[in-house]
Amino acid sequence: MKKSTAVGAAGSAATAFVAANTASAVIGGSAATIMSATAGTTGAALASAAGASGLAGGAAISSGMAAIGSVVGGGMAAGAIITAAAPVAVIAAIGYGLFKLFED
């Protein structure tokens, strides 16, 4: 097996693990549960950046998660899962690309 394939498979597995772990913590939970499960994570920072302008802190994070989740037809929980898994997926894609670039 090529190293790039192994890196891609490991990155996919890591992304799926983070998504499943986050899903188990937030699905069916209240906004407060979702906020406590994602507090201090990179996903919360991403959601904050996507939040409604003029909001700060928890309001920006929750509105950002809701906005991201609405893109896929979900709500705040879906947004929390996406924002938690996105950084892992990006790092996996970069790793795969680097291995693919330098592969013989």
C-alpha positions as a Markdown table, in Angstrom:
| # | Residue | x | y | z |
|---|---|---|---|---|
| 1 | Met | 0.0 | 0.0 | 0.0 |
| 2 | Lys | 1.3 | 3.5 | -0.8 |
| 3 | Lys | 2.1 | 5.8 | 2.1 |
| 4 | Ser | -0.3 | 8.4 | 0.8 |
| 5 | Thr | -3.1 | 5.9 | 0.8 |
| 6 | Ala | -2.3 | 4.9 | 4.4 |
| 7 | Val | -2.3 | 8.6 | 5.4 |
| 8 | Gly | -5.6 | 9.2 | 3.6 |
| 9 | Ala | -7.2 | 6.2 | 5.3 |
| 10 | Ala | -5.9 | 7.3 | 8.7 |
| 11 | Gly | -7.1 | 10.8 | 8.2 |
| 12 | Ser | -10.6 | 9.6 | 7.1 |
| 13 | Ala | -10.8 | 7.3 | 10.2 |
| 14 | Ala | -9.7 | 10.2 | 12.5 |
| 15 | Thr | -12.3 | 12.5 | 10.9 |
| 16 | Ala | -15.0 | 9.9 | 11.3 |
| 17 | Phe | -14.0 | 9.3 | 14.9 |
| 18 | Val | -14.2 | 13.0 | 15.8 |
| 19 | Ala | -17.6 | 13.3 | 14.1 |
| 20 | Ala | -19.0 | 10.3 | 15.8 |
| 21 | Asn | -17.6 | 11.3 | 19.2 |
| 22 | Thr | -19.1 | 14.8 | 18.8 |
| 23 | Ala | -22.4 | 13.4 | 17.6 |
| 24 | Ser | -22.7 | 11.2 | 20.6 |
| 25 | Ala | -22.2 | 14.2 | 22.9 |
| 26 | Val | -24.5 | 16.7 | 21.1 |
| 27 | Ile | -27.4 | 14.9 | 19.3 |
| 28 | Gly | -30.6 | 15.3 | 21.2 |
| 29 | Gly | -29.0 | 17.7 | 23.6 |
| 30 | Ser | -30.0 | 21.2 | 24.4 |
| 31 | Ala | -28.1 | 24.3 | 23.3 |
| 32 | Ala | -26.4 | 24.4 | 26.7 |
| 33 | Thr | -25.3 | 20.8 | 26.3 |
| 34 | Ile | -24.0 | 21.5 | 22.8 |
| 35 | Met | -22.1 | 24.6 | 24.0 |
| 36 | Ser | -20.6 | 22.7 | 27.0 |
| 37 | Ala | -19.5 | 19.8 | 24.8 |
| 38 | Thr | -17.8 | 22.1 | 22.3 |
| 39 | Ala | -16.4 | 24.8 | 24.6 |
| 40 | Gly | -12.8 | 25.7 | 23.9 |
| 41 | Thr | -12.5 | 23.6 | 20.8 |
| 42 | Thr | -11.3 | 24.7 | 17.3 |
| 43 | Gly | -14.9 | 23.9 | 16.2 |
| 44 | Ala | -16.2 | 26.5 | 18.6 |
| 45 | Ala | -13.8 | 29.1 | 17.2 |
| 46 | Leu | -14.8 | 28.3 | 13.6 |
| 47 | Ala | -18.5 | 28.5 | 14.6 |
| 48 | Ser | -17.8 | 31.9 | 16.3 |
| 49 | Ala | -16.3 | 33.2 | 13.1 |
| 50 | Ala | -19.4 | 32.1 | 11.1 |
| 51 | Gly | -21.7 | 33.6 | 13.7 |
| 52 | Ala | -23.9 | 36.6 | 13.2 |
| 53 | Ser | -22.0 | 39.9 | 13.1 |
| 54 | Gly | -22.2 | 42.0 | 16.2 |
| 55 | Leu | -22.4 | 39.0 | 18.5 |
| 56 | Ala | -19.7 | 37.8 | 20.9 |
| 57 | Gly | -18.9 | 34.7 | 22.9 |
| 58 | Gly | -21.6 | 32.1 | 23.3 |
| 59 | Ala | -24.1 | 33.9 | 21.1 |
| 60 | Ala | -21.7 | 34.0 | 18.2 |
| 61 | Ile | -20.7 | 30.4 | 18.6 |
| 62 | Ser | -24.3 | 29.1 | 18.8 |
| 63 | Ser | -25.5 | 31.3 | 15.9 |
| 64 | Gly | -22.5 | 30.1 | 13.9 |
| 65 | Met | -23.2 | 26.4 | 14.6 |
| 66 | Ala | -26.8 | 26.9 | 13.7 |
| 67 | Ala | -25.9 | 28.6 | 10.5 |
| 68 | Ile | -23.4 | 25.9 | 9.5 |
| 69 | Gly | -25.9 | 23.2 | 10.4 |
| 70 | Ser | -28.7 | 24.8 | 8.4 |
| 71 | Val | -26.6 | 24.4 | 5.3 |
| 72 | Val | -26.9 | 20.6 | 5.5 |
| 73 | Gly | -30.6 | 20.8 | 6.7 |
| 74 | Gly | -29.7 | 20.4 | 10.4 |
| 75 | Gly | -29.5 | 22.6 | 13.3 |
| 76 | Met | -27.0 | 23.6 | 16.0 |
| 77 | Ala | -26.0 | 19.9 | 16.6 |
| 78 | Ala | -25.2 | 19.3 | 13.0 |
| 79 | Gly | -23.1 | 22.5 | 12.9 |
| 80 | Ala | -21.3 | 21.3 | 16.0 |
| 81 | Ile | -20.4 | 18.0 | 14.3 |
| 82 | Ile | -19.3 | 19.7 | 11.1 |
| 83 | Thr | -17.1 | 22.3 | 12.9 |
| 84 | Ala | -15.5 | 19.7 | 15.1 |
| 85 | Ala | -14.7 | 17.4 | 12.2 |
| 86 | Ala | -13.6 | 20.1 | 9.7 |
| 87 | Pro | -10.1 | 20.8 | 11.2 |
| 88 | Val | -9.3 | 17.1 | 11.3 |
| 89 | Ala | -10.4 | 16.7 | 7.7 |
| 90 | Val | -8.3 | 19.6 | 6.5 |
| 91 | Ile | -5.2 | 18.3 | 8.3 |
| 92 | Ala | -5.8 | 14.9 | 6.8 |
| 93 | Ala | -6.1 | 16.3 | 3.3 |
| 94 | Ile | -2.9 | 18.3 | 3.7 |
| 95 | Gly | -1.1 | 15.2 | 5.0 |
| 96 | Tyr | -2.4 | 13.1 | 2.1 |
| 97 | Gly | -1.4 | 15.8 | -0.4 |
| 98 | Leu | 2.1 | 16.1 | 0.9 |
| 99 | Phe | 2.6 | 12.4 | 0.9 |
| 100 | Lys | 1.2 | 12.2 | -2.6 |
| 101 | Leu | 3.4 | 15.0 | -3.8 |
| 102 | Phe | 6.6 | 13.4 | -2.6 |
| 103 | Glu | 5.7 | 9.8 | -3.4 |
| 104 | Asp | 7.7 | 7.9 | -6.0 |
